[in-house]
Amino acid sequence: MRARPGVDVPDHRGRTGLDRAGRELDRNPGVVVRDVELTSRGWHVLRRTTFDYRRRDGRWETQARETYDRGNGAVVLPYDTGRGRVLLTRQFRYPAYVNDHPDGMLVEAAAGLLDADDPPAAIRREAAEELGVHLGPLTHVLDAYMSPGSVTERLHFFAAPYTPADRTGTGGGVEEEGEDIEVLEVPFTEALAMTRDGRIADGKTILLLQWAALHGPFAPHPADTDGTTPPSRRRSPAPADAAT
């Protein structure tokens, strides 16, 4: 039998057994995995899985789904309540460009894959590389599957305070990895307006900015109802580094 890279022998990243993912799943008695086919093994992995699925009326049927496995990731919204600002990025995203975005230059919260790190360590790494900033205490906002119909990735959402003194460099990402990232320091009110007029069209970023406005560092507090408490004197969310 011919050796199959990524299955029987190591592929270009030293991986084997890529066709095993999902074969042992038994947490849902209404799903029985029958076969997993490795259809692409680039930097990330595309699989076609065939499984039996029990419908709500009790009938079983065989279905097949393609899943794109790029690992899990983390995203962060750095905020400065004293100056009413947030740190964002702008970079070229070809998938958005080919799907009707005017120029593919998306404004986003800094994010990246976990690789071998836990989520807090990964997002601190990404903040240093992309934004050139040392983050204050992390607040864990939520975890979410952003495209569960085809992508396996679970994204860990964080927010963290920063000040001008926490800027450690120019950011910009890792050039060897093809990154060319512009760092944007934006007034929070402007960033929120950008989610409404389409200048920010990235889902994870919209979610974090909405959270910041409704429940996070820029959310109204009871003392704000008369307009007397400025953002610089509002309390930041409780840090959650140790609990993440």
Secondary structure as GFF3:
##gff-version 3
##sequence-region A 1 244
A	DSSP	three_ten_helix	18	20	.	.	.	ID=ss1
A	DSSP	beta_strand	31	41	.	.	.	ID=ss2
A	DSSP	beta_strand	45	54	.	.	.	ID=ss3
A	DSSP	beta_strand	60	69	.	.	.	ID=ss4
A	DSSP	beta_strand	73	80	.	.	.	ID=ss5
A	DSSP	beta_strand	85	92	.	.	.	ID=ss6
A	DSSP	alpha_helix	94	97	.	.	.	ID=ss7
A	DSSP	beta_strand	105	108	.	.	.	ID=ss8
A	DSSP	beta_strand	110	113	.	.	.	ID=ss9
A	DSSP	alpha_helix	119	126	.	.	.	ID=ss10
A	DSSP	pi_helix	127	131	.	.	.	ID=ss11
A	DSSP	beta_strand	139	145	.	.	.	ID=ss12
A	DSSP	beta_strand	154	161	.	.	.	ID=ss13
A	DSSP	three_ten_helix	164	166	.	.	.	ID=ss14
A	DSSP	three_ten_helix	175	177	.	.	.	ID=ss15
A	DSSP	beta_strand	182	187	.	.	.	ID=ss16
A	DSSP	alpha_helix	188	197	.	.	.	ID=ss17
A	DSSP	alpha_helix	203	214	.	.	.	ID=ss18
A	DSSP	three_ten_helix	222	226	.	.	.	ID=ss19
A	DSSP	three_ten_helix	231	233	.	.	.	ID=ss20
A	DSSP	three_ten_helix	241	243	.	.	.	ID=ss21
###
